[in-house]
Amino acid sequence: MNLLETKDLTISFGGLTAVANVNLNLKKGELAGLIGPNGAGKTTIFNLLTGVYRPTSGDIRFENKSIVGLKPYQITQRAIARTFQNIRLFNELSVLDNIRIAYHWHSNYSVLSSILRLGAFHKGEKEIRKRSEKLLEIFNLSRYRDEKACNLPYGEQRRLEIARALAAKPKLLLLDEPAAGMNPQETRDLMDLINWVRQEFNLTILLIEHDMTLVMGICEHIYVLDYGQVIAEGKPEDIRNNERVIEAYLGRGGER
Amino acid sequence: MKKMRISKKNLIALAGALAIYFLVSGLLSLGMISKFQEINLMLLGINIILAVSLNLIVGVTGQLALGHAGFMAIGAYVSAIFTMYLDKPFLLAIILGALAAALAGIIIGLPTLRLKGDYLAIATLGFGEIIRGITINIDYIGGAAGMIGIPRQTNWPYLFVMVVFTIVVIVNFLNSTHGRACVAIRENEIAAETMGINTTYYKVLAFAMGAFFAGIGGALYAHYFYLIQPTTFTFLRSFDILVMVVLGGLGSMTGSIIAAAGITIVNAALQDLAVLRMVIYAVLLIVVMVFRPQGLMGTKEFTLNRWVKKRGEVSESAGN
């Protein structure tokens, strides 16, 4: 069964069509990649999927229900979480608070019970704290618990952002260039992390990436985007030898 | 599920609050507080309420709003109508004034909170002036002359209870998942929304709560000074409150309390110096901002945890 489907997804900004007739089909449990040259429209697709933009035409179906027109927070509550190309952590807050905020929409006590400090508040806070600490432990971030997020090393900030996205308990995880700015060793660790997270949390993952070792190494299905259109899709081996893909990246007449 | 949990630090906070209450009550009944000091004591309490409530909007949620005097005016006028014209009890008048201000907060908040930064500041500044314009033009509430002869019902017990009520409600709100949602909006609105936080809801909620307590401040003000006029609530008053919030540290409730108390006391102490007062006041502000640009407390809170040595629990403000 397809977890996520887009049908002829299109968005135009004024006269510019940034994404045109894109059809994505993500099976449950799949790890898919979205690649393409700069400005091809990859992040725009993420922004469409997460409700930041509203498509000009076409449909996005998640678990067989259309999510077009929902606000970003509503889409998160349907269990789609994402990370950002340029890390967007709550910089001035502690690592623990970053995670606790992501658990917010699972909290089930009211504003009134937090003001009156009723039992529901104490129970809810305990639960949030327990889960957050467990998640930090899984991600090996416990030692940074009370550190400000902006003081973490770059690689750890990336990991924290992924951990925070998982705190929202998604079924579909969207990773926007998770390996950007990482050295080869960090990238390898990240690949292990993504594979492991996928198993552990039973996730479907769609990622945007420029690092071909990572994309070819872990993705099962790849979509190649150029000028807002899917020019190729398939298994990594097929994509590697696809004429149009090579042309898009290297230009016409380029060497193999 | 209604379990009362009284921890050691809550007991200390309670004991501290009661000590302050009875100390001041004692001094008042012994006549050791002069009329001038009493006026400033009232102003001090009202300023704490206003600064803490504005801090919820500006410091915690990160929405630069300059209409606090407008909410204060609504609380003042509405409560005065109920006590002066309709002979209703003071407490009821305070609540109705505060609710009217909160309602205005929601009505104003829904359309304007999609604006950011300086645009929101200008829109809320405009709101404050609109409220002033409206009050000038309604004869029922005295027009430009204002309302004169409001019963003086604000006294130390009322003031104290309202100050504690404001601080407890806002601090408890802050130290919950709902408060963290507001802080997340300040830190990064896009990330907050992506993490499943209904940003519009929390912005309007913070706005309404801030307005509610500003309304209480206005009601207390009106029932202490007999007289309210449209010119009592100009944008200069909004700025005064904002100065307290910034001086104390954006996001720090204890900072707001300290700054509100400090500014009120400095203002009172310099009363005799006439023109020179404004100069010294301004220089003081500049000096603090140069040496502590993040405000007196930064974003930190002064908590009893440090004294009771109990790590890990949600922090509780020390009260006033």
Interface residues (C-beta under 8 A of the other chain):
Chain A: T50 V52 K71 P72 Y73 T76 Q77 A81 R82 F84 R88 L89 F90 N91 E92 L93 D97 R100 I101 A102 Y103 H104 W105 S107 Y109 V111 S114 I115 L116 R117 L118 G119 A120 F121 H122 K123 G124 E125 I128 R164 A167 A168
Chain B: M1 K2 K3 R5 V169 N172 F173 N175 S176 T177 H178 G179 R180 A181 V183 A184 E187 N188 I190 A191 A192 E193 T194 M195 G196 I197 N198 T199 L205 T299 V314
